[in-house]
Structures are given as C-alpha cells and as structure tokens.
Amino acid sequence: MMMKLMEKYSKHLESIVAERTHELVEEKKKTDRLLYAMLPKSVAEDLKQGNPIMATKYGACTIFFSDIVGFTNLSSSSTPLEVVELLNQMYTAFDSVIDEHDVYKVETIGDAYMVVSGVPEKNGDRHAEEIATMALKIVCFCRGFRVPHRPDQIVNIRAGIHSGPVVTGVVGLKMPRFCLFGDTVNMASRMESTGEALKIQVSPDTYVILRDRGDLFDFEYRGEIEIKGKGTKKTHWLLGKREEGRQDLLIKHCLSPASHKRIFKGNRLVHKPQPLTPMELNDHAATSAPKVLAPLKAPPMMSPLLNGHSSIEEELPPNYDSLVMTPLIRGVPERESTTSRDLLLGPDL
C-alpha cells in the first residue's frame, strides 16, 4: 500500500516538474524575444554569456533616416495622447515593412526612424537594394496614411539614404544600446534633413551602388545641394523599382489594398490605405506649404519660413489637372508646376 502511494506521489511530482519546466521554457522564450527586439541576436547572446562586446568595423552598409515634416507644429497643436497614437500606428506599420527585408531597426527618437542593412549581419552588396526597396514601401504607405486625429491630413514623411563604412558597438551598462558610429551616419542624416516631403533622397554613393544593379531602380537627378560639413553633393530622388512578375513599385502611389493586406497581415493598428481626394490634395498642399514672412528683393535675401519645411507636389488621378504653388526649400521664391496625372492607388507590390 505504501509503495503504491509513493509511486503515485512520484508520478505526480514528475508531472508538476514537467509542467513547471514547460512554463519556464515559455517564459524564457518571451524574455529572449523581448531582448532580441532591443538588441541584435548575436550581441544579445554574447551579453547573456558575459562576453565583452567589442567595437566592430563594417566596410559597407546602407543607412535609412526618416522624420515627419512639420512634426513640431503638429505636436504643439495636438494632445500628448494624440501624438503617441500617431507615432504608435506609424511605427507599427514601419516595423511590419522592415520585417520583409534584411534590415535592422537601430532606434526611434521622437519622429525620427533609423534603419540599417548590412549590419550586424553582413549581406554582401544587397544592403543598398534592401534599404531602397524598404524606403519605397514606407513612403508609399505614408501616402495613404492619414493622421488619426486629423483625417484630412496625411503624414508628410521625408527620407534619406546613404552607403558607407561604420563602426558598431554597445554603449552603457543600464539599458545598453547597439549604436552606429562614423561619417556614414552623419551623411545619411543630412540626406534626410535636406530632403522634401514624401520623397527619398539618395546620396551619390548609394546611387552608384543601385545604378550598378542595372535598370532595377528609377531616379530623378535633383542637382547639387550644399551639405553641412561636406560641401556640394550631387543627389538623386529615388522614384521607383521594377519588380519582376509584378507591377512596378512607384513612390507616387500609395500601397494597394492587396499589398497592404499582405504586408500588415490584418494588423488592426494599421488601417487600410486612404489616399487624399483631389479636393483634399489641393487643401493639403495649401495648408502644408510654408509661408514666406517677407518678399525677396534684389540682392536676394533668404526669407524665414514659418513651418521650417518645404511643401510637396502631389499627384492627382486622371482627368484632374491642377496648378499648385510649391515653394522650394529654404526660402527660394515660389514657382508654378503642373502636377502629373497618376493613379493614387498603386500596384500590388
């Protein structure tokens, strides 16, 4: 009798141990997922094992920077909860896009979003193509992404990309961060800050890499621009990518419903694309355009801008021709330009 009770008790203990072990494994998986979301997996594993993290030099990578044009004004006229809701929805969508590519999200600071390819996992010469394709999808998404608390306004994101060498390292003991250092980071940031809304500015180095991929990507020569600390650089706008077996991926289109469904997999935080109507496009261009406080006179003087950013040229659907006033960057006099006639809804990416 006693032996049967002991055997029964032993089996009960074994089942409890097995159950607790399974729970421990599941909790460890959750902890690892959280850690891997904060640091690269290879770096996280070294930290778990107590190994020192040495600075590493990478000979080639491509960095993407983006921010929201007019974010300061938008924040000042919105409640903190509205700003958090906007950034949460936008970054949730961006994170879904980067999951489709061989890239690593470095950090977000306010409305700034930084992504790199080729670091910490090297991918040969594919880093520029990965970042360029990701950037196109992000801007296409923003063309159909309306500000949650201002449904008549879309997010005016601007982006810049640059390729070159970097040094990486983990800094700090509390909340350690995986950081990138080097002139490549600064240049990528300059490509973004000197860009325009709903456009992707490409540095000369990245342009050469993408051009060598054949006619896969389409560009528009922007011209020579002054880069702080770098002098004059010839830059290009990234316009689109040719996709084999699919329609072209063009920056002037927003994501099609089919592409949206495939990328975001029904995530409720990411709403379906809602491009602006022709009337809303005109209103949006008028309200988002910076106003010059004083007219330019000879000799020309730089006029301060109220909003601190340039306006955008929006594309209208067929049968809509419109002349819009589009001030150029940094107080240059306004010019008239005719918008092209393109579909708002883009192809299935």
N, C-alpha and C positions, 0 to 999 in steps of 0.2 A: 504494500500500500504506500509506504513511504517512498519507495523507488519510483512509483508512478507519479506521485506528487512532485518529486524532484525533476523527473523528466518533463512533466507538463510545465513546471516553472521555468526550466531551462529553455524550452521552446518559446515560451512567452517572452523571455529576456532576449532571445535571438531575434524575434520579430520586432521588438521595440528597438533594438540596436540597428537593425536593417532600416527601419523607418526613419530613425534619427539620422543615420548616415545619409540616406537619400535626401532628407531635408537639408543637411549640411552641404551636400554637393550642390543642390539647387541654389542655396544662399550664396555659395562661393561663385557660382556662375553669374548671379546677379551682381555681386561685388566686382567681378572681373569685367563684366560688360560696362559698368559704371566707370571703372578705371581706364578701360580701353577707349571710352568716349572722351576722356580727359587727356590721355597721353597715347602716343603710338604704342602698339602692342609690344614691339621689340624693346622699347625703352621701359615700358611698364614691367616687363618680365625681369629686366636687369635690376630695377628698383626693388622688386619683390624678393629677389635673391640677395640683395645687399651689395650688388656690384656697383662700383663707381661709374658714373655716366661721363664719358669723355667727349669733349667737343669733336665734331666730325665735319670734315670739309667735303662738299659735293661740287663736282666740276660743272654740272649743268642741271638746271631745273627751271620751271616757269612758275611765276607768282601772279596771282589774281587779286586785285583790290577793287572794292566797290563801296559806294556810300549813296545816300539819298540826297539829291539836290534840294535845298531848301528845308532840310530836316530841322534846323534851329528854329525857323519861323513856324514850321508845323508843330513842333513840340511846345513852343510858347503859347500857341493858341489851342492846345489840346490838354486834356487832363492826363496825369501820370498813368492812370489805368488805360486810357485810350492809346497812349504811346506804347505801353507794354504789350497790349493786344495786337497792335500793328506789327511790331517787331517780332512777336512770337509767331504770328501767322506767316510773315515773310520769311523768317529764318527756318521755320519748319519746312516750307516749300523748297528753299535753297538746299537744305540738308538732304531732302529726297532726291534732288537733282544730282548732287555730288556723289550719292550712293551708286549712281550708274557709271561713275568714272573712276579711273585710277588716280585719285587726288586725296589730299589730306587737308582737312579744315584746321587752320592754325589757331584762329581766335576770332572773336567778335568784340568790338568795343563800341558801344552805342549803336550807331547806324553803319559802322564800318565792318566789312566782311572780308576776311583774308583766307585764301586757299592756295596750296602749292601742289605741284605734281613733280615727281622725281625725287621727292624727299618724304619720309625717311627711307622709302623703298625705291631703289633706282629702277627706272623703266626704259633705259636706253634713250632713244631720240623721240619717244612718244609723248614726252611731257608737254610740249607746246600744243600738240593736237588735242590732248586730253583737256587742257585748260581752255583752249579756244572753243571747243565744242560745248563744254560746260557753260562758258560765259554766254554763248549764243542762246542756250536754253534758258538761262536765268533772265536775260533781258527780254526774251520772248514771253516768259511767264509774267514779267512786270508789266508788259503792255496790256495784259488782261487782268491785272491785279489792282482792284480798287481799294483805297484807304477805307478800312471798316467803318469808321465814324464819319467819313466824307465820301459817300458812294458816287459822287460826281467827279471824283479826282482819282487818277491813277498814281502809282509810285514812280517818281522820276529818278530812277537809278542811273548812275553813271559808273563805268568800269574801265579799268586799265590793266594791261598785262605786259610783263617783261621777262626775259630769259637771261640767265647767267649763273655764276657760281655763288654759293652761300656757305656759311658755317652754321651748324646747328648745335644746340646744347640745352640742357635742362638747368634752369636757374632757380635758386631758392630751395628751402627745406620745407617750409609750410606752403601748401598748395603749389607744388613745383609745376613750372610751365615749360613746355617744349617751345623754344624760341628760335627764330632765324635771324642771323646777323649778316651784314655785308651791304655793299653798294647796290646789289641787285634788289634788295628790299626797298631801298630809298627810291630807286628808279621806277619800280612798279607803282609805288605810291604816287610819284609825280605823274605817271601816265593816267592815273585815276583823277587826281586833283585838277589837271589841266584839260580834262575831257568835257564832254557835254552829255546832257540827259539822254537816256535811252540809246547810248552809243558805247562802243567798245574801242578804246584807243590802244593801238598796238605799237610797241617800241620797234626801232629798226632791227634789233637783234632777234626779236620774236618773229618779225615779218620775214626775215631771211630764212629762218627755220621752216615756217609754214609755206613759204613760196617754194622751197625745195621739195615739198610734198606733191608738186605738180599743180594742177588746176583744181585742187580739192577745195580751197578756200577762195572767196571773193573779197577784194579790198577796194577801198577808195582812198586815193592819196590825199591827205589832209594838207600837207605843206610843212614848212619849217616853223617850229614853235620854240619859244625860249623856255628852257628847263632850268630851274634854280640849281646852281652849282654844277650844271652840265653844259651850259651854253645852248647852242641851237641844235635841234634834232629834227630829222625828217620822220614824221609819223604817219600812220595809216589808220583808217577806220576799218574794223572787221565787219563785213556786211553779211556773210553767209557761208554755208558749207554745202557741197554737193554730196548727197547720200546715195550710195549705190543701192538700187532696189527700192528706194523711197523718193518722195519729192524733196526738193532742196530745202534746207533749213535756212530761213532768211530772217534777219534781225528786224525787218519791218513788219513781220507778222507776229501775232500772239500765238500761244500754243493752241492747237486744235483740240476739241473735246476728246478725241481718241488718244492723242499724245498725253493730254492732261491725266486721263484715266490710267494710262499705262505707267506713267512716272510716279504719280502720287497714290496709286492703289486704293482709291476711295477714302483717303485720309480726310476726316471731317473738318480738320483745321484749315485745309486748303480748299477754297471754294472754286467752282468752275470758272473758266475764263469769261470775263465780262468786258470786252473792249468798249471804248467810248464810242458813242454815236457821232455822226458828223457834226451835229449841233454842239454836243459836248466837247468835241475836239476843238472847235473854234473858241469856245468859252475857256477851255483848259489852257490853250495856247496864250490867250489874252491875260488870264489871271496869273499864269506861271511866269510870264515874261518879266524880267527885271525892268524897272523904270529908271531912267536917267534923270538925276536931280537938276542938272544944268546942261544946256546945249553946248555942243562942241564948237569952238571958234578957232580961227587961224591965228597963231600956230596952234595945232591940235593939242588939246589937253584931255587927260583921262578923267572921265566923269564917274563919280562913285555910283555903285549900284545898290539899290535898297535891299535886294534879296541876296546878293552875293553870288549869283549863278546865272548861267545863260539859259535861254529858252530852247525849245526843241521844235523841229519841223515834224509834224505828224502826217502820216499817210492817210488819205481818205479812200473810201470804196469807189468803185466805178461810178461814173455819172456825177461825180462831185468834184468840181474844180474850184479851188479857193486860193486866194492870195492871202498869205499870213505874214505879219510883221515878225521877223525873227532877229532880234538883236544878237550880235556876235559877242564873244566873250570879252570881258574887261573893258566895257565902255566904248567899244567901236561903234560908229553910227549905225542906225538900223538900215536894213536892206530888205527889199522885197524879193520873195522867191516863190515859185509855183510848186505846190506840193505834188508829188507823183500820185498816180491813180493805182492803188494796190488794194488787194483784199485785206481786211482786218484779221480775219481768221486764217491762220496759216495751215500748212500741210501736216500730215501725220508724221512726226519725227521718227 
